[in-house]
Amino acid sequence: MNEPVDSPVVVVGAGLAGSRTCLELRKIGYGGRIVLLGEETSPPYDRPPLSKAVIAGRRESKPLKADYEELGIELRLGTRVESADLARREVVTGDGPIGFGKLVVASGAAPVRLPGAGEQLTLRTDADAAALRDRLVEGARVVVVGASWIGAEVAHAALRKGCTVTGLEFHPAPLSQALGAVVGARFAGWWEGATLRTSTRVTAVEPDGVHLEGGEVVPADVVVTGIGVRAATDWLRGCGLELLPAVAVDERLRTADADVYALGDAAAWWSPRFGRRMDVQHWDDAYTAPAVVASGIVHGDAARLAHDPVPYFWSDQFGHRIEYVGHHDPGDTMTIDDGYEKGWTVRWTDPAGRLTAALGVDQSKLVAAWRKDVLAGEPAA
Ligand SMILES: Cc1cc2nc3c(=O)[nH]c(=O)nc-3n(C[C@H](O)[C@H](O)[C@H](O)COP(=O)(O)OP(=O)(O)OC[C@H]3O[C@@H](n4cnc5c(N)ncnc54)[C@H](O)[C@@H]3O)c2cc1C
């Protein structure tokens, strides 16, 4: 095991990936200083409940279970890192520089916003969720821009609260960017009760409403923009790391600088399994990657763990659970199966007949089994 150095491990970003990296370090016996820096003022918490139970008003956001003080983890909230200087081995905050022995980039991602001077809400933090929850009141005209994961979950919560909901989607069907137009079209019916307009381009959010290409203005009391996220790596600009904008790392989550790691939504890792760089931005990835970073920091080149998972994510929307495992290419063969009492599935296979990805609607057990098949690289059953 590498001996702890005087300079601390500095983790930037106190979200799921950052928090768990610190906990994993202690779990495997790292005894040196650990500093966890987070821009938000709440202690680390999980984001998936925000767009589900929290905006629906069924529960509050809760911190992750961890006693940072007891574990000797220096958690500094409300601390934004402005920049990094790799030559000087320091990051710079509003309170001055902090030196590091190892640096872990866990700064996550931030929502993409639309142009315009009108109010647009996005959903990333517990504060965003509380603000949105309070605005979803009966009769409010809610326009959701983007009928993808977050957009659909917000639309579902808004409908249940008696809002008048309009979804505006650039692509020909909900979720079609991720899953293709044929699968995406199956989700359109779930928007019953809302007005869903697909193949519709929003140009700006202005005080009088949401402006569409062609000049139409859709009036709104609440506009929620859910058009994707971008890795929050601006603070690393110019420091010499490769930014895509997620930080490019290998399968051990190392950058080209041996003392700098990146993980979670802020990282794009090289996957030997899929022969490409992966940039998935899902909870499961931020949950599992920290063990690899901690092992790398403690064991260096002798670390045996690598991060090359079969990606997994889920979404709860309109009373259904969607789950997806793996990664499929547009050329993979797609098989849709409706032969179940409840739900339906999609499987994608490569030209060699191997299962590359699977999607299940209300079919958790099958998805779990297929995840193992993708992991094993087995021909599809
Ligand atoms: C509303 C919502 C619902 C979701 N639902 C699902 C779901 O159902 N299923 C699923 O698979 N995934 C879901 N996700 C995605 C999942 O939550 C993310 O993939 C996960 O949170 C990524 O964790 P992270 O630690 O990498 O990044 P984050 O959780 O974004 O944490 C990064 C932290 O770094 C901080 N930070 C950023 N820049 C700086 C800086 N310069 N200095 C200091 N701190 C900084 C940020 O403030 C943030 O607190 C959801 C995400 C959201 C927002």
Ligand as a Chemical Component Dictionary entry (heavy atoms), coordinates in Angstrom:
data_LIG
# 
_chem_comp.id                   LIG 
_chem_comp.type                 NON-POLYMER 
_chem_comp.pdbx_formal_charge   0 
_chem_comp.three_letter_code    LIG 
# 
loop_
_chem_comp_atom.comp_id 
_chem_comp_atom.atom_id 
_chem_comp_atom.alt_atom_id 
_chem_comp_atom.type_symbol 
_chem_comp_atom.charge 
_chem_comp_atom.model_Cartn_x 
_chem_comp_atom.model_Cartn_y 
_chem_comp_atom.model_Cartn_z 
_chem_comp_atom.pdbx_ordinal 
LIG C1  C1  C 0 -33.128 15.195 -11.019 1  
LIG C2  C2  C 0 -32.244 14.033 -11.409 2  
LIG C3  C3  C 0 -32.791 12.767 -11.492 3  
LIG C4  C4  C 0 -31.991 11.680 -11.855 4  
LIG N1  N1  N 0 -32.552 10.448 -11.945 5  
LIG C5  C5  C 0 -31.787 9.403  -12.320 6  
LIG C6  C6  C 0 -32.375 8.105  -12.463 7  
LIG O1  O1  O 0 -33.562 7.908  -12.234 8  
LIG N2  N2  N 0 -31.561 7.088  -12.846 9  
LIG C7  C7  C 0 -30.224 7.264  -13.095 10 
LIG O2  O2  O 0 -29.538 6.300  -13.456 11 
LIG N3  N3  N 0 -29.649 8.489  -12.955 12 
LIG C8  C8  C 0 -30.401 9.557  -12.587 13 
LIG N4  N4  N 0 -29.833 10.805 -12.460 14 
LIG C9  C9  C 0 -28.392 10.980 -12.737 15 
LIG C10 C10 C 0 -27.539 10.783 -11.481 16 
LIG O3  O3  O 0 -28.108 11.405 -10.379 17 
LIG C11 C11 C 0 -26.138 11.339 -11.761 18 
LIG O4  O4  O 0 -25.556 10.519 -12.757 19 
LIG C12 C12 C 0 -25.269 11.364 -10.513 20 
LIG O5  O5  O 0 -25.775 12.284 -9.581  21 
LIG C13 C13 C 0 -23.833 11.764 -10.867 22 
LIG O6  O6  O 0 -23.099 11.907 -9.694  23 
LIG P1  P1  P 0 -21.774 12.798 -9.636  24 
LIG O7  O7  O 0 -21.312 12.727 -8.222  25 
LIG O8  O8  O 0 -20.853 12.412 -10.736 26 
LIG O9  O9  O 0 -22.231 14.279 -10.006 27 
LIG P2  P2  P 0 -23.201 15.264 -9.217  28 
LIG O10 O10 O 0 -24.251 14.486 -8.527  29 
LIG O11 O11 O 0 -23.611 16.300 -10.207 30 
LIG O12 O12 O 0 -22.265 15.937 -8.112  31 
LIG C14 C14 C 0 -21.264 16.854 -8.467  32 
LIG C15 C15 C 0 -21.136 17.903 -7.370  33 
LIG O13 O13 O 0 -20.017 18.714 -7.682  34 
LIG C16 C16 C 0 -20.317 20.053 -7.389  35 
LIG N5  N5  N 0 -19.435 20.931 -8.177  36 
LIG C17 C17 C 0 -19.464 21.156 -9.526  37 
LIG N6  N6  N 0 -18.476 22.009 -9.879  38 
LIG C18 C18 C 0 -17.812 22.310 -8.734  39 
LIG C19 C19 C 0 -16.689 23.135 -8.452  40 
LIG N7  N7  N 0 -16.047 23.798 -9.423  41 
LIG N8  N8  N 0 -16.270 23.238 -7.163  42 
LIG C20 C20 C 0 -16.901 22.550 -6.166  43 
LIG N9  N9  N 0 -17.965 21.754 -6.388  44 
LIG C21 C21 C 0 -18.409 21.626 -7.664  45 
LIG C22 C22 C 0 -21.770 20.183 -7.781  46 
LIG O14 O14 O 0 -22.352 21.306 -7.149  47 
LIG C23 C23 C 0 -22.330 18.847 -7.284  48 
LIG O15 O15 O 0 -22.762 18.942 -5.953  49 
LIG C24 C24 C 0 -30.615 11.899 -12.116 50 
LIG C25 C25 C 0 -30.077 13.194 -12.035 51 
LIG C26 C26 C 0 -30.884 14.256 -11.687 52 
LIG C27 C27 C 0 -30.289 15.639 -11.619 53 
# 
loop_
_chem_comp_bond.comp_id 
_chem_comp_bond.atom_id_1 
_chem_comp_bond.atom_id_2 
_chem_comp_bond.value_order 
_chem_comp_bond.pdbx_ordinal 
LIG C1  C2  SING 1  
LIG C2  C3  SING 2  
LIG C2  C26 DOUB 3  
LIG C3  C4  DOUB 4  
LIG C4  N1  SING 5  
LIG C4  C24 SING 6  
LIG N1  C5  DOUB 7  
LIG C5  C6  SING 8  
LIG C5  C8  SING 9  
LIG C6  O1  DOUB 10 
LIG C6  N2  SING 11 
LIG N2  C7  SING 12 
LIG C7  O2  DOUB 13 
LIG C7  N3  SING 14 
LIG N3  C8  DOUB 15 
LIG C8  N4  SING 16 
LIG N4  C9  SING 17 
LIG N4  C24 SING 18 
LIG C9  C10 SING 19 
LIG C10 O3  SING 20 
LIG C10 C11 SING 21 
LIG C11 O4  SING 22 
LIG C11 C12 SING 23 
LIG C12 O5  SING 24 
LIG C12 C13 SING 25 
LIG C13 O6  SING 26 
LIG O6  P1  SING 27 
LIG P1  O7  DOUB 28 
LIG P1  O8  SING 29 
LIG P1  O9  SING 30 
LIG O9  P2  SING 31 
LIG P2  O10 DOUB 32 
LIG P2  O11 SING 33 
LIG P2  O12 SING 34 
LIG O12 C14 SING 35 
LIG C14 C15 SING 36 
LIG C15 O13 SING 37 
LIG C15 C23 SING 38 
LIG O13 C16 SING 39 
LIG C16 N5  SING 40 
LIG C16 C22 SING 41 
LIG N5  C17 SING 42 
LIG N5  C21 SING 43 
LIG C17 N6  DOUB 44 
LIG N6  C18 SING 45 
LIG C18 C19 SING 46 
LIG C18 C21 DOUB 47 
LIG C19 N7  SING 48 
LIG C19 N8  DOUB 49 
LIG N8  C20 SING 50 
LIG C20 N9  DOUB 51 
LIG N9  C21 SING 52 
LIG C22 O14 SING 53 
LIG C22 C23 SING 54 
LIG C23 O15 SING 55 
LIG C24 C25 DOUB 56 
LIG C25 C26 SING 57 
LIG C26 C27 SING 58 
# 
